[in-house]
Structures are given as C-alpha cells and as structure tokens.
Amino acid sequence: MRFKVTDMPLKKWLLQYIIALPIIFILLAGVQYLKGRELVYCLEFGASWSVISITVFALRRAYNYHKNVYCAVCNDLPKHNKAR
C-alpha cells in the first residue's frame, strides 16, 4: 500500500521538528562552547549541524513512511495506529 504526500502526518512531524531543532542547537553549540571554542563558531556550528541533522532525519522518516516501513518510535503508519 502506497501513501500520498497528503496522507503523511505533516503537522505532527513539523511540531516535533520545531521542538527538536532548538534542543539540538543548544546541545551542539553548548558542547563546542565547553570545549573552549569562540562563541561565533559555536553558534554557527550549532545552527548548521542542527539543521543538517533535522533534515536527514526528516527525509529518512518520509522515505520510511512512503515505503511503508514500520517504526515503533515514530508510530506513523495508519494500520499500526489502529491496532493500538
């Protein structure tokens, strides 16, 4: 069974990524700051790698959804949601 883009839970995913992005940014920038790097470098590093991380995760999640690959953590597939 194939899903259309309109079937994807985009609002749910967007909310999760909006929450995850600043958390990952703070974590990555904070680690660089604790390592003694300059503040500007820390902010650039945190911003770039948090966006890259979220993008890779989002693309993989959309691919898995499209290919109907079940993920217990994501719980996105409709047939698995109804069984619970």
Number of C-alpha atoms within 10 A of each C-alpha: 5 9 13 8 11 7 12 16 14 12 9 10 16 12 10 11 17 11 11 14 18 15 14 18 22 16 14 19 25 18 14 18 16 10 10 10 13 11 13 11 13 22 17 13 16 24 18 14 16 22 16 12 14 16 13 12 13 15 11 12 17 19 12 15 24 17 12 16 13 15 13 9 6 10 12 21 20 15 11 12 9 7 6 5
